Amino acid sequence: MDTIFALSTPPGKAGVAIVRVSGPKAFDAAEKLAGGVPEPRYASLKKIRSLSGALIDEGLIIAFPKGMSFTGENVVEFQVHGSNSVVTLLQAELAKLDGFRHARNGEFTRRALENGRLDLTQVEGLADLIEAETTAQHAQAMSSFLGRFSEKAEAWRAEFVQISALLAVMIDFSDEDVPSDVIPVVIPQLANIRYEISAELDGVSVAERIRDGFEVAIVGEPNVGKSTLLNYIARREASIISDIPGTTRDVIEVRVDLRGLPITFLDTAGIRESSDPIEAMGVSRAIARAERADLRIFLVNGGESFVVERKPGDIVVGSKRDLGSDRAFAISGLSGEGVDELLSEISDILIDRVGLGGLATRTRHYNALKSCRDAIDEALRYLELGESSVDLAAEEVRSAVYALEELLGRVDVEEMLGKIFSSFCIGK
């Protein structure tokens, strides 16, 4: 296997840059470029030289033996000054060493997966952690990266193995040698696992929203103050404001961090009938996008008329409070009156929904868990038929285990791994 290396810190000028080396010959890099391998896991200040002896830099060298590193292989980290020239010279010397090559995107993490240091859900958690922008995203990503989802899946798998063993006894031995209470014991076990998996399936959509962000659509008639409100929330002129009806035609998006939640506010076209085909198209898009949003703010100025369907949690608020409004809850996007109260209500609603999220965060997780639950349903159906169908029930339990193996990345994941690791930087 090749020994790989890459810059693990962001490129460009900085106080410190870290070049990571991993593989069977990693310690050769320290030996040949830094004059020796330091004591494992202790930082050692050394002069770093080219193979010809020219001084490149002075920096810290840390060696991690196989089984005690992120990748599970021998690893050496060069912590040098964050100079482009230093990093370029160091990597050029590493490339000259026999069996060394530059790492591909996510290759360090891939080796951690292949060497059993991480499972696939932890790899996905790490990817989400790197991309996390808000506290809610951070908390969810850390939960996956620390293996909480993996632990739950492993617990289910252990129960399935126990159930399989009990069913195998019924299949392999004669009736008189088998306890009569095996099926009554197995059915509640499977039903309990099914209940827990169903709870995770119910939480996937919310967990996906935490990762990708919630969408809140601002909906209303033309000139009701939608764009003014969006600009106030964005603290910049994201939308064009005009007295001319129909100014906003495309959906304008502004992403904000609201009490730790990633939220994209959508300024939609004013909803009205129009003979202008371009405006009519904008209205159609506005309605479709608003209906798909997680929450809708209906801005009204006078009577209530909703073309977009109102759903539980949607907020109706009066507009142009600074000009006077007869509604109990009104805001002004121009002066900011009532906007903080509106944002507080939005965050309260979405935070309540966050509490419904589980450990499964991706469509891939949903599909694997659904396959597992479907197999449980089939196993229960066969067990209800009695001892004559125990072998079929056992096969379904094996299918449930296989679904969990897919979830954890132990089978049939090669194509998917390419997509996941392509999102990583080269040094990770």
Order of alpha helices (4+ residues) and beta strands (2+ residues): beta-beta-alpha-beta-beta-beta-alpha-beta-alpha-alpha-alpha-alpha-alpha-beta-alpha-beta-beta-alpha-beta-beta-alpha-alpha-alpha-alpha
